[in-house]
Amino acid sequence: MATNGWIKLWRALADNSLWLERPFSKGQAWIDLLLLAQRQDNEGLDRYGNIVKFERGKAYKSIGYLSERWGWSKPRVQRFLENLEKASMIAVESRAGYGTTITIANWGKYQDKQTRGDTRHDTRDVTNGVPEALHNIRSKEDIRRKERARETDPLDADGPPPKGTPEYDRWRNQ
């Protein structure tokens, strides 16, 4: 496996049903932290209505939020973050009433690099901005819906019914 170089990930992956299947693996949780981190500095309101600065390379998420998102217990999330911190991959700062700030180590080193050619035009479907590779991914609900359709009327489902069945013969002769 190649261990040098890097890839760009589309942030919408963080909301994809395949990505959000729980429980997360450790690797999936690590990549999720990268996806949750701010991509650029900006300002916003905290939950008390105060204007705060959100810094790039930092994820502002509570242990409870990550626990729910990853399908892990709060102690497991805490241990995971501690292990990443020991490995110098992140720095964690908790403030009462403000939640947890997770700073990704070396954020700028990896995120500021530019590839030789800008790959945006190579990987995006021009019509709606969705990477072409994601067009064929179906959610679990889509797959279940197709299976239910096949059970009720095999001719309505995508693809052929099992060979050797009357439904297959009707499907083939359409």
NUZA-288881 format. One record per residue: residue number from 1; residue in three letters; x, y negated, z negated of N, C-alpha, C in turn. Coordinates in steps of 0.02 Angstrom, whole numbers. Layout:
<nodes>
[node NUM,ALA,[X,Y,Z],[X,Y,Z],[X,Y,Z]] ...
</nodes>
This chain:
<nodes>
[node 1,MET,[42,59,0],[0,0,0],[44,-61,0]] [node 2,ALA,[24,-112,38],[62,-174,41],[56,-211,-26]] [node 3,THR,[112,-235,-51],[111,-270,-115],[133,-342,-108]] [node 4,ASN,[144,-364,-47],[161,-435,-38],[108,-469,4]] [node 5,GLY,[107,-534,2],[56,-570,38],[-7,-578,-4]] [node 6,TRP,[-57,-608,25],[-118,-619,-11],[-176,-625,38]] [node 7,ILE,[-236,-622,12],[-296,-630,53],[-340,-685,22]] [node 8,LYS,[-382,-713,63],[-431,-760,38],[-496,-721,28]] [node 9,LEU,[-529,-735,-27],[-595,-705,-41],[-648,-759,-38]] [node 10,TRP,[-703,-744,-8],[-758,-790,-3],[-793,-790,-71]] [node 11,ARG,[-803,-848,-102],[-832,-853,-169],[-903,-826,-174]] [node 12,ALA,[-939,-824,-119],[-1007,-796,-121],[-1006,-722,-140]] [node 13,LEU,[-949,-690,-134],[-942,-621,-157],[-964,-614,-229]] [node 14,ALA,[-953,-665,-270],[-970,-663,-341],[-1045,-655,-353]] [node 15,ASP,[-1086,-669,-303],[-1159,-664,-310],[-1187,-605,-271]] [node 16,ASN,[-1144,-566,-238],[-1166,-509,-198],[-1188,-452,-243]] [node 17,SER,[-1243,-419,-227],[-1269,-365,-270],[-1219,-307,-276]] [node 18,LEU,[-1180,-294,-225],[-1129,-241,-231],[-1076,-260,-282]] [node 19,TRP,[-1057,-323,-282],[-1006,-347,-329],[-1032,-344,-400]] [node 20,LEU,[-1096,-359,-410],[-1125,-367,-476],[-1148,-302,-508]] [node 21,GLU,[-1136,-245,-475],[-1154,-182,-507],[-1114,-173,-571]] [node 22,ARG,[-1148,-152,-623],[-1117,-146,-689],[-1112,-74,-710]] [node 23,PRO,[-1066,-57,-752],[-1015,-101,-782],[-959,-115,-733]] [node 24,PHE,[-928,-173,-742],[-870,-191,-701],[-810,-148,-720]] [node 25,SER,[-766,-136,-673],[-700,-107,-688],[-656,-163,-713]] [node 26,LYS,[-598,-146,-741],[-551,-198,-763],[-527,-241,-705]] [node 27,GLY,[-512,-208,-649],[-490,-246,-590],[-544,-292,-564]] [node 28,GLN,[-606,-268,-564],[-662,-309,-542],[-671,-368,-589]] [node 29,ALA,[-663,-357,-654],[-670,-412,-703],[-615,-464,-691]] [node 30,TRP,[-554,-442,-676],[-499,-489,-663],[-514,-532,-601]] [node 31,ILE,[-534,-499,-547],[-550,-537,-486],[-610,-583,-499]] [node 32,ASP,[-657,-560,-539],[-715,-602,-555],[-693,-666,-591]] [node 33,LEU,[-644,-660,-636],[-618,-720,-669],[-589,-769,-617]] [node 34,LEU,[-554,-742,-567],[-526,-785,-514],[-583,-819,-475]] [node 35,LEU,[-636,-781,-462],[-692,-810,-425],[-731,-861,-466]] [node 36,LEU,[-731,-853,-532],[-768,-899,-576],[-728,-963,-591]] [node 37,ALA,[-664,-961,-578],[-622,-1020,-594],[-639,-1078,-547]] [node 38,GLN,[-631,-1139,-572],[-644,-1199,-532],[-593,-1201,-475]] [node 39,ARG,[-617,-1214,-415],[-570,-1218,-358],[-539,-1286,-351]] [node 40,GLN,[-570,-1336,-382],[-543,-1404,-381],[-566,-1442,-442]] [node 41,ASP,[-530,-1495,-459],[-551,-1537,-515],[-617,-1570,-499]] [node 42,ASN,[-660,-1574,-549],[-722,-1612,-541],[-749,-1630,-609]] [node 43,GLU,[-799,-1671,-610],[-830,-1692,-672],[-902,-1667,-673]] [node 44,GLY,[-927,-1656,-733],[-996,-1634,-741],[-1018,-1648,-812]] [node 45,LEU,[-1076,-1625,-828],[-1103,-1634,-895],[-1098,-1569,-933]] [node 46,ASP,[-1077,-1574,-996],[-1078,-1515,-1039],[-1150,-1506,-1065]] [node 47,ARG,[-1161,-1455,-1105],[-1229,-1441,-1128],[-1256,-1494,-1176]] [node 48,TYR,[-1212,-1539,-1199],[-1234,-1593,-1243],[-1245,-1659,-1205]] [node 49,GLY,[-1236,-1657,-1139],[-1246,-1717,-1099],[-1185,-1761,-1093]] [node 50,ASN,[-1128,-1739,-1119],[-1066,-1778,-1113],[-1033,-1765,-1046]] [node 51,ILE,[-1003,-1817,-1018],[-965,-1808,-955],[-898,-1776,-973]] [node 52,VAL,[-883,-1722,-939],[-820,-1686,-952],[-785,-1673,-885]] [node 53,LYS,[-720,-1666,-889],[-680,-1650,-829],[-669,-1575,-827]] [node 54,PHE,[-686,-1545,-771],[-673,-1474,-761],[-612,-1468,-716]] [node 55,GLU,[-562,-1432,-740],[-498,-1428,-704],[-494,-1366,-660]] [node 56,ARG,[-461,-1374,-604],[-452,-1318,-558],[-412,-1262,-591]] [node 57,GLY,[-428,-1201,-574],[-392,-1144,-602],[-417,-1124,-672]] [node 58,LYS,[-471,-1154,-694],[-498,-1137,-760],[-570,-1114,-753]] [node 59,ALA,[-586,-1061,-790],[-655,-1036,-794],[-683,-1056,-861]] [node 60,TYR,[-741,-1087,-860],[-773,-1111,-921],[-833,-1065,-934]] [node 61,LYS,[-820,-1009,-965],[-872,-959,-977],[-865,-931,-1048]] [node 62,SER,[-921,-917,-1079],[-920,-890,-1147],[-908,-814,-1145]] [node 63,ILE,[-887,-787,-1200],[-878,-715,-1207],[-946,-680,-1195]] [node 64,GLY,[-999,-710,-1221],[-1066,-682,-1212],[-1086,-680,-1139]] [node 65,TYR,[-1071,-733,-1102],[-1087,-735,-1031],[-1049,-680,-993]] [node 66,LEU,[-984,-674,-1007],[-943,-623,-973],[-967,-553,-993]] [node 67,SER,[-985,-544,-1055],[-1010,-480,-1079],[-1072,-459,-1040]] [node 68,GLU,[-1118,-505,-1032],[-1180,-491,-995],[-1164,-479,-921]] [node 69,ARG,[-1123,-521,-892],[-1107,-517,-820],[-1071,-451,-804]] [node 70,TRP,[-1025,-431,-846],[-984,-372,-832],[-1015,-307,-858]] [node 71,GLY,[-1066,-312,-900],[-1096,-252,-929],[-1052,-221,-982]] [node 72,TRP,[-1014,-262,-1017],[-969,-240,-1070],[-993,-266,-1137]] [node 73,SER,[-968,-236,-1191],[-981,-264,-1257],[-937,-326,-1267]] [node 74,LYS,[-957,-369,-1313],[-917,-429,-1327],[-847,-411,-1352]] [node 75,PRO,[-840,-361,-1396],[-772,-342,-1417],[-729,-318,-1359]] [node 76,ARG,[-759,-282,-1312],[-720,-259,-1254],[-696,-318,-1212]] [node 77,VAL,[-740,-367,-1201],[-721,-427,-1163],[-663,-462,-1199]] [node 78,GLN,[-669,-469,-1265],[-618,-503,-1304],[-551,-467,-1298]] [node 79,ARG,[-552,-400,-1304],[-489,-361,-1298],[-460,-369,-1228]] [node 80,PHE,[-502,-367,-1177],[-479,-375,-1108],[-444,-442,-1098]] [node 81,LEU,[-476,-495,-1122],[-446,-562,-1116],[-381,-565,-1155]] [node 82,GLU,[-379,-535,-1214],[-317,-534,-1253],[-261,-498,-1216]] [node 83,ASN,[-278,-442,-1184],[-227,-405,-1145],[-202,-445,-1085]] [node 84,LEU,[-248,-481,-1052],[-226,-524,-996],[-182,-580,-1022]] [node 85,GLU,[-198,-605,-1080],[-158,-659,-1109],[-88,-633,-1128]] [node 86,LYS,[-85,-573,-1157],[-20,-543,-1174],[23,-532,-1112]] [node 87,ALA,[-10,-517,-1056],[26,-506,-993],[41,-571,-957]] [node 88,SER,[27,-627,-988],[39,-694,-960],[1,-706,-896]] [node 89,MET,[-58,-675,-890],[-99,-685,-831],[-150,-742,-841]] [node 90,ILE,[-168,-754,-904],[-215,-807,-921],[-195,-838,-988]] [node 91,ALA,[-226,-894,-1003],[-222,-924,-1070],[-295,-937,-1091]] [node 92,VAL,[-311,-920,-1153],[-379,-927,-1177],[-382,-979,-1232]] [node 93,GLU,[-430,-1024,-1226],[-441,-1075,-1277],[-515,-1074,-1295]] [node 94,SER,[-529,-1064,-1359],[-598,-1064,-1383],[-608,-1124,-1428]] [node 95,ARG,[-664,-1159,-1417],[-681,-1216,-1459],[-753,-1207,-1481]] [node 96,ALA,[-764,-1212,-1546],[-831,-1204,-1574],[-878,-1252,-1540]] [node 97,GLY,[-934,-1226,-1517],[-985,-1268,-1485],[-972,-1281,-1412]] [node 98,TYR,[-912,-1266,-1387],[-897,-1280,-1317],[-881,-1216,-1278]] [node 99,GLY,[-880,-1160,-1309],[-867,-1097,-1274],[-793,-1085,-1263]] [node 100,THR,[-779,-1048,-1212],[-712,-1024,-1198],[-687,-1052,-1132]] [node 101,THR,[-624,-1076,-1132],[-592,-1098,-1071],[-537,-1047,-1055]] [node 102,ILE,[-540,-1019,-996],[-491,-970,-974],[-451,-1001,-918]] [node 103,THR,[-386,-1011,-931],[-342,-1041,-881],[-305,-985,-845]] [node 104,ILE,[-312,-983,-779],[-278,-932,-739],[-206,-954,-728]] [node 105,ALA,[-159,-911,-749],[-88,-926,-740],[-70,-926,-666]] [node 106,ASN,[-27,-970,-645],[-2,-975,-576],[-57,-990,-525]] [node 107,TRP,[-110,-1020,-547],[-166,-1035,-501],[-141,-1073,-439]] [node 108,GLY,[-106,-1127,-450],[-82,-1168,-395],[-33,-1132,-350]] [node 109,LYS,[9,-1090,-379],[59,-1053,-340],[25,-1011,-286]] [node 110,TYR,[-31,-980,-303],[-64,-936,-254],[-118,-972,-214]] [node 111,GLN,[-154,-1018,-244],[-210,-1050,-210],[-188,-1106,-164]] [node 112,ASP,[-130,-1135,-176],[-108,-1192,-135],[-73,-1171,-71]] [node 113,LYS,[-55,-1107,-65],[-20,-1085,-5],[-67,-1089,55]] [node 114,GLN,[-39,-1103,112],[-78,-1103,174],[-50,-1048,219]] [node 115,THR,[-94,-1015,254],[-72,-965,302],[-48,-1000,365]] [node 116,ARG,[-14,-963,407],[12,-993,469],[-44,-1023,511]] [node 117,GLY,[-97,-985,518],[-155,-1009,553],[-213,-1012,504]] [node 118,ASP,[-256,-1060,512],[-313,-1064,467],[-362,-1009,487]] [node 119,THR,[-376,-963,441],[-417,-904,458],[-491,-918,454]] [node 120,ARG,[-513,-978,436],[-584,-991,430],[-620,-976,495]] [node 121,HIS,[-591,-994,551],[-625,-984,615],[-624,-911,636]] [node 122,ASP,[-576,-873,610],[-571,-803,629],[-619,-759,589]] [node 123,THR,[-639,-780,529],[-676,-735,486],[-747,-757,473]] [node 124,ARG,[-769,-813,499],[-836,-837,485],[-881,-830,547]] [node 125,ASP,[-942,-811,534],[-993,-811,585],[-1015,-883,592]] [node 126,VAL,[-1007,-912,649],[-1019,-983,659],[-1091,-1001,646]] [node 127,THR,[-1138,-955,655],[-1208,-972,649],[-1229,-989,578]] [node 128,ASN,[-1202,-953,528],[-1226,-967,460],[-1171,-967,407]] [node 129,GLY,[-1109,-963,425],[-1055,-967,376],[-1042,-904,338]] [node 130,VAL,[-1074,-849,354],[-1064,-786,318],[-1009,-747,352]] [node 131,PRO,[-959,-723,314],[-908,-682,345],[-939,-623,382]] [node 132,GLU,[-917,-610,442],[-947,-557,483],[-943,-489,449]] [node 133,ALA,[-891,-477,410],[-884,-412,377],[-941,-399,327]] [node 134,LEU,[-973,-452,302],[-1027,-443,253],[-1095,-432,286]] [node 135,HIS,[-1100,-440,352],[-1164,-432,385],[-1191,-361,379]] [node 136,ASN,[-1149,-311,378],[-1171,-243,377],[-1179,-214,307]] [node 137,ILE,[-1162,-252,256],[-1168,-228,187],[-1240,-234,166]] [node 138,ARG,[-1267,-180,140],[-1336,-181,116],[-1336,-174,41]] [node 139,SER,[-1382,-207,9],[-1388,-202,-63],[-1421,-135,-81]] [node 140,LYS,[-1416,-117,-145],[-1448,-55,-168],[-1523,-57,-155]] [node 141,GLU,[-1553,-117,-164],[-1625,-123,-153],[-1642,-112,-79]] [node 142,ASP,[-1601,-136,-33],[-1612,-123,38],[-1610,-49,53]] [node 143,ILE,[-1561,-15,24],[-1554,57,34],[-1614,94,5]] [node 144,ARG,[-1635,76,-56],[-1694,108,-86],[-1757,96,-44]] [node 145,ARG,[-1765,35,-19],[-1823,19,22],[-1824,63,85]] [node 146,LYS,[-1766,72,116],[-1762,114,175],[-1778,187,158]] [node 147,GLU,[-1754,210,99],[-1768,279,79],[-1843,288,66]] [node 148,ARG,[-1874,239,34],[-1947,243,22],[-1985,243,89]] [node 149,ALA,[-1962,202,135],[-1995,200,201],[-1989,267,236]] [node 150,ARG,[-1932,299,230],[-1922,364,262],[-1967,416,231]] [node 151,GLU,[-1978,412,164],[-2022,460,130],[-2094,452,153]] [node 152,THR,[-2116,391,163],[-2186,380,183],[-2196,389,258]] [node 153,ASP,[-2151,364,298],[-2155,372,370],[-2085,373,399]] [node 154,PRO,[-2059,432,411],[-1990,438,434],[-1975,400,499]] [node 155,LEU,[-2026,385,539],[-2013,349,601],[-2001,275,589]] [node 156,ASP,[-2020,248,530],[-2009,177,515],[-1940,163,487]] [node 157,ALA,[-1905,213,464],[-1840,203,432],[-1786,197,485]] [node 158,ASP,[-1730,167,466],[-1672,162,512],[-1642,230,521]] [node 159,GLY,[-1624,246,582],[-1589,308,596],[-1637,367,603]] [node 160,PRO,[-1611,423,626],[-1654,480,638],[-1671,518,574]] [node 161,PRO,[-1730,551,573],[-1745,596,517],[-1701,658,523]] [node 162,PRO,[-1702,701,473],[-1660,762,476],[-1677,805,536]] [node 163,LYS,[-1625,832,568],[-1635,875,626],[-1674,937,606]] [node 164,GLY,[-1712,964,654],[-1751,1024,642],[-1819,1011,611]] [node 165,THR,[-1836,948,600],[-1902,932,572],[-1947,905,628]] [node 166,PRO,[-2013,910,618],[-2059,882,669],[-2048,807,678]] [node 167,GLU,[-2030,773,623],[-2017,701,627],[-1958,686,673]] [node 168,TYR,[-1907,729,670],[-1849,720,713],[-1869,727,786]] [node 169,ASP,[-1909,777,800],[-1931,788,870],[-1971,729,895]] [node 170,ARG,[-2017,701,852],[-2055,642,872],[-2009,582,882]] [node 171,TRP,[-1961,574,837],[-1914,518,841],[-1873,522,906]] [node 172,ARG,[-1849,583,922],[-1808,593,981],[-1848,581,1045]] [node 173,ASN,[-1913,597,1045],[-1953,590,1105],[-1986,521,1112]] [node 174,GLN,[-1970,474,1069],[-1999,407,1074],[-1978,373,1137]] 
</nodes>
